[in-house]
Amino acid sequence: MERKTTSEIQAALAQPFAAEDLEWRLQMTFEDSMKGIAVPYVTNRAIMNRLDAVVGADRWFNDYRPWHGSGKKDAQLCGISIYFDDRGWVTKWDGAEDSDIEPVKGGLSDSMKRCAVQWGIGRVLYSMDETIYVGIEKRGRSFFIRKEERAALDQRYLQMLQRLGLQPAAPCSAQCRLVRRDMPGTAPTPTPSNISPLPQIEFTVADVKTQQGLNGVSTSLVLVEPNGKRALGFARGEHPELKNGTQLFNVRKTLQQQDSVVFYLLDSFEIANAA
């Protein structure tokens, strides 16, 4: 990897992420109107990808320390260290309180996101100071942003970058592969009318389990993409048709995150090797 100057590293770390690489979460919900306030954030996976791409996987590391600064709630500190040729290792720190669900895991995840901002990663999101209302839906006891809101959220983010005179980086995370079919340039390649195109396999099932949760039965999946990468997936209900080796195509899915765990929620799919 070609070595960058300190200013080049700083600029590359701070470059805005592609809209596809951002996640959105609900900051506040209003059940009476089924509306919510949405805010963007960068996942830990995207942060790690950015550090690998800019400085190299062998020239950065993170470190965690428990922190009890408030005396009321435990918290975690995260330090991200980057190696510079002229200065050696430089570390910046930030922290976050433990979350209510999976407390320590949530604290570790949030502290790394805050520490990344110290290096400029995702800092531009603090410039998005407008209140963004979205439609929400309730699943079980939780509220989620409606899927059809995503295109408008991406547009609001890109408009903010345009106002600031900034250009986003190229997409790099798992979500960037979830290309909406109605986006320009995503039309299928024409095929002769007398030839049926082969289905494009999106996942092969490597493991499947049925589990009982508070919101009913769901199916947990380990999915293998064509490039060999593995991903976690969930489908609501029981799916006896899914077995190890089952190949899926025409998968309708959304990328979800609970704490630091990223997974696909499968809404529908077709089986390529069904009898």
Residue, then its C-alpha position, 0 to 999 in steps of 0.5 A: m500500500e502506498r504510504k500517505t502523508t498525515s494530511e492525506i490520511q486525515a482527509a481520507l478518513a474524514q471523507p463522507f461515506a456513501a449513502e449506501d454505507l450509512e444506517w439510520r435509527l430512530q431517535m424518537t417515536f410518536e406512536d399516535s401518528m406512527k412517525g419518528i425522528a431518524v438519525p444517521y450513523v456509521t456502523n463499526r464494520a464501515i469504520m473498520n473498512r475505512l481504517d483498513a483502506v486508508v492506513g492498512a490493516d497492520r497500521w491500526f488497532n483498537d483497545y478497550r478499557p472499562w470506565h466508571g466516570s459517572g458512578k451511576k452507570d458503567a461505561q466503556l472507553c475505546g482507543i483507536s491507534i494509528y501508526f504514522d511513519d514520522r510519529g509512531w503510534v498515535t491514540k485517540w480515546d472516547g467513551a460511551e455508557d453501557s446500553d440497556i440491552e447487552p450492556v457491555k457489548g453495546g457500550l463497546s460498540d458505541s464507544m468505538k463509533r464515538c472514538a472514530v469521530q475523533w479521527g474524523i470518521g463520520r464526523v460530517l454527520y454532525s452537520m446534519d442538524e435538521t430534524i428528519y421525520v419518517g414513517i414507522e411500523k411496529r413489529g412486536r414491541s419495537f418500532f422500525i423505520r418503514k423500508e420505503e423511507r430509505a430512498a428519501l433518507d439517502q437523498r436528504y443525506l446527499q443534499m446535505l453533502q452537496r450544500l457543504g460542497l463534499q463528495p461521498a466515497a465509493p460504497c464499501s459495506a455489505q449494504c451497498r450490495l442491496v441495490r434497489r431495482d428501481m435505481p438507474g442503471t440496474a436494468p437486467t441484461p436483455t436475453p433472447s426471448n427463447i432462452s430462460p435466464l438462469p437464476q442469479i444465486e444470491f445465497t447458499v444456506a450453510d446452517v439453519k435453526t428454528q428458534q422461539g422468541l418473544n415475538g414468535v418463531s423465527t428461522s436463523l440462517v448462516l448464508v454464504e454469498p457467491n464470493g464466499k463471504r458469510a452473513l447472518g440472516f433471519a426469516r420470520g416463521e418456520h421454513p422447513e424448505l430451507k436446508n443446508g445447501t439450499q440456494l436462494f435467488n430473488v431474495r427480498k431483504t433488508l439489512q438490520q443491526q441490533d447493537s453491533v450485530v449486522f444481519y439480513l432480514l429476509d422478507s421473501f425468496e425463491i429456491a433455485n434447487a427446489a424440486 
